[in-house]
Amino acid sequence: MIKLITLVKRKKTLSYQEFEDYWRNHHATLVNSQKEALGIYRYVQSVPLQDKKPGNAMRNSRGAPFFDYDGMAEIWWQSKEKMLNIRTSPEAKKAIQLLLDDENQFVDHSQSLIWYVTERTII
């Protein structure tokens, strides 16, 4: 299993509500429509709790810095090989560009973090 994880910052021109609505109701539908072309196994959006007390308490108890992202996205593939191989198809290249063009409507890529990971299940 391989995942692409993105810590997402919204464009400054959008309120959090505008960002969240677009991401949930438009972009998620677009990703779903391209899952076959991209070989996506799973797509997950995580959004921060609006109640900041639990996160602040956890950070303060550890001396951790303030975490200022508007969400986290995970895209899963069955294997690294499948993810890399499918990206070479014309359909996948078109889908990648379509999703990137849409992300440019609501994501500040210069402030977002992106990395690929493998998962270790402990429990």
N, C-alpha and C positions, 0 to 999 in steps of 0.2 A: 504494500500500500504506500502510495506517495501522495503528499498533499502540498498544495500551494496555499500559503497563509498570507493574508494581507491585513495589516492594521491600517484602517482607512481614515483619512482626514477629508472632511467635506470642503468644497470650495467655499471661500469666505463670503461669497455673494449669496449663499443659501443659509436659511435658518436651519436648526437641527431638524425641525418638523418637516421642512421641505425636502431636505436631504433624505431623511428616513422614509418618507412617503415615496419618493422617486426610487430609492434603492429597493424597497420592499415590493412596490406595486408595478414598477416598470422594468428595472434592471433584472430583477429575479426572474421575471417572465421571459425576458430576452435570453438569459443564461439557460433557462430550461429549454427554450426552443433550439438551442445550439448544442445540447448535451450529446446528441448522437454524433454530430460532426467532430466534436472534440473528445469523444470517448469518456465523458465525465461520469463518474460513478455516483458522486454525491456533491451537493452544494449546500453550504451552511452559512447563514448570516448570524452573527452574534452582536447584540447591541448592549451598551452599558446600562446598568440599573440607573433609574432616575433618582432613586434614593442613594445619595453619596455616602451615607454614614458607614455602611459595612466596608466599603472599599477604603474610605479614609482611615477607619480603625485598623484595618489590616496593614495598610501602608505605614501608618504611624508606629505600629508595634515592631516594624522591621526597619524603619528608617528609609523606606523606599521612596523614589521620586514620584511626583504627581504624574499620573497616566492620562494623557489628553488626546484620546482618539475617539472617533465617532462610531466606530464599529470594527468588526473583524469578519473577514470572509475566509472560508475554507473551500477549496475545490479538491476533490479526491479522485484519484485514478487507481485502477487495480494494480498497476506496476509502473515503474519508471520507464521501462521499455515501451509499454503501450502508450504512455503519455508522449514520449519522444517520437515514436513512429507515426502516430496519427497526425502530429503537427505538420508533417510534410505534405499532406494531401491538400489539393486545391480547396476543398470544402472547409477544412480546418483553418487554412490561412484566411479565407473569407470570414469565417466565424470569429477568429481572433481579432481581425480588424473591426468587425461590427461591434464586438464587445468593448474594444478599446475606444472607439469613437463614442460609444454611449457613456463609458466611464468618464470621458473628458467633459461630459455635461454636469457631473456632480462630484467628482473626486479630485482632490488636489494631490496629484501623484508626487509632487516635489516634497510633500510632507508625510506621505504614506510609506509604510515599510512592507517589503515583499520578500518572502523566502520560501524555498522548498524544504520539506521535512519528511522524514520517515517516522512512523509512530511506534512507540514501544508501549504495549499494554502491560500494566503492572498488576492491576486488580481487575 
